[in-house]
């Protein structure tokens, strides 16, 4: 009974593990709550769509509570996105202050540009969806750093920190549910390489995700260091 519960609600309880860290960051970074919520909603909405129509087809297939909507994906993107925006600033006691509201046209360009790139990469290379995500994120990293090169340290350090956080997160999840990777990930579609019992694709993805999300809002709002 317990094993069935752990499997059926894996996506939900695994996301719940990072909520305390998100709450702590929101508490400590009071001046940045708009950024945290903004990026959380953006990442959550993206995850909701990408999981259902892309990742669930060729990368992993976690059980969801509802068949029609995978709202766990939104929670995953919302909380992980919020954490990624501020984890570097929390650890290194930095404060980045937005100078204006996010450029909505730029946001739409990024969203539609990502869809366009996904279709192109899928058509040209027939890659696994997560590898396409990584490729698209790397393109945005390069673009954002070309716009504001002063953010390179924040970008790279955030990616590295998120890898460390991700490994700790998976260590707890696998301690609770040791066969999660075999049961939920579509391992036949992956490289088979594991680092700390986690597919290497996960590490590549979380690094590129941490890099992009840590600087995206700052590029959109011409943020400065206080």
N, C-alpha and C positions, 0 to 999 in steps of 0.2 A: 504493500500500500504506500509506504513512504517512498520507495524507489519510483513508483508510478507517478506520485505527486512531484518528485524532483524532476523527472523527465518532462512531464506535461507542462510544468510552469517554469522550466529552465530559463527562458528568455526574461520572464518577469522577475524572478528572484535574483538572477544574476545582475540585472540592471539595478535592482534595489541595493545591492552591495556598495554601489558608488554614490548613492544619494547623500550619505553623511558627509562625504568629502565636498560635494557640491554645496550643501548647506553651509559648511564651514567657510568655503570660499566666498559665498554670497555675504556671509556675516562679516568677514574680514575686509572685503573689497566693496564697501558700501557705495563708493563713488562710481563703481563700474557695473552696477546692477543692470543698467540699461543694456550695456554691451553683452553681459552674460545671458540675459533673457533674449535679446535680439538674435544672437548667434545660436542660442539653444533652439529657438523656434525655426530658424533657417535650417539648421542641421537636422532637427527632428522631422521637419516636413520632407527634406531630401531623403532621409533614411526610410521614411514611411513608403515613399514611392520606389526607391531603388531596391529595397528588399523585396517587395511584392512582385515587381515586374522584371527584376534582373537577378539579384543574389539568390533568391529562393529557387531559381531554375538551375543554377550550375555551381553554386558555392556552398551553401548550407541550407538546412531546412528545419529550423526550430519550430516546435509546436507553438501555436498561438491560441489565445483564449477564444477569439472569434474567427470564424472562417472568412468573413467578408472584409475585415480590416485588421491589420497587424499593428495595433496601437502600441505594442511593446517596442516596435521599431522607432516610433516617434519618441518614446521615453528614452531609449538608448541614445538617439541623436541629440535630444534636448539636454540630457545631463552630461554626456561625454563632451558635447560641443561647448557647454558652459564651462566645464572644467578646463578644457584645452585653451580657452581664451585667456585664462588667468593663472594657470598653475605656475608658470615661470615667474610672474610678478609676485605671487604669494611666497615662493621659496626664496627669491632674491630681493624681496622688499622693494620692488619697483612700482611706479605708478604712471600709467599712460593715460593722458587726458585727451578726449576727443575735442576737436576744434569746431566741428559742425555735425549735422545729421548725416546719416549714411546716404551715399549717392544711389538713389533708387534705380536709375538707368544703368549704372555700373553693376548693381546686383542682378538685374534682369539679364544683362549681357553675360554675366558669369553663368547664370542658370541655363539660359538657352545655348550658350556656347558649350557648356558641359554636355548637354544633350546631343548637340551636333558632333562633338568630338567622340562621344560614346558610339554613335552610329558609325562614324568613319572608322574608328579602331576595330569595332566588331566586324564590319564588312571587309576590312583589309587584312586583319590578322586572326579573326575568329578566336580571340583570347577569352579566358575566363573573366567573368565580370569584375572580380576584385582586382585583377591585373589592369583592366581598363581604368578602374577607379584610380589606381596608383598612378598610371600614366597621366591622366587628366589632372590630378592633384599636383604632380610634378610640374606640369605646364603652368599652372596657376602660381606655384611657388616662384618659378623663374620670372613670371610677369610681375608679381607683386614686389619682388626684390629689385627688379629693374625700375619700378616706380619709386620705391623708397629703400635704398640700399642700407640705410641705418638700422633696418629691422632684421638684418641677417642673423645677429647673435640671438635675438629673441626667437626667431624662426627655428634655427637649428637646435638650440637648447630645449625649446618646447617639444620638438620632435623626439629628442633623446629622453627627456623626462617622461613623455607619454609612453615610450617603450617600457621604461622601468615600471611605471604605474600599471601598464597593461599586463606585464609579467606577474606582478603581485596579485592583480585581480584574477588572472587565470589560475594562479596557484591556489587561491581560496576556492574558486569554482571547481577545480579538478579534485580538490580535497573532499568537497561535498559530493561531486558527481564525477568519479574517475573515468568513466567511459564516455563523457560528453562529446569529445572530438569524434570518436568512432560512430556514435549514435546520431549526431546532428549534422556534422560537416559531410559534404559529399567528397570524401577523400580520394575517390577514383579520379576526380577532376583536378586534384592538386598535385604539387610537385612531390609530396611525400617527405619532404625535409621538415624536421621538427627542431625547434629550439625551446628547451625547457618544456617539452611535451606539447608545444603549441605549433601549428603550421607556420612555416616561415612567412607565408603570405600575410598572416595576421600582423606580424612585426613590421613588414614593409608598409602595410596599409596604415597602421596606427602612427608610424613615424611621419608619413606624408600628411596624414590627417592633422596631427598635432602641429606640424609646420604651417600648414595653410590656415587653420582656424585661429592660430595664435596671432596672425598678422592681418587677416582679411578685414576685420572691422577697422583696424587702425589705418589701413590703406584707404578704405572707403570714407573715413572721417578726417583724414589728415591729422592723425593723433600725434601728440608730442609727449616727451618724457617730462614729468614734473620733477 
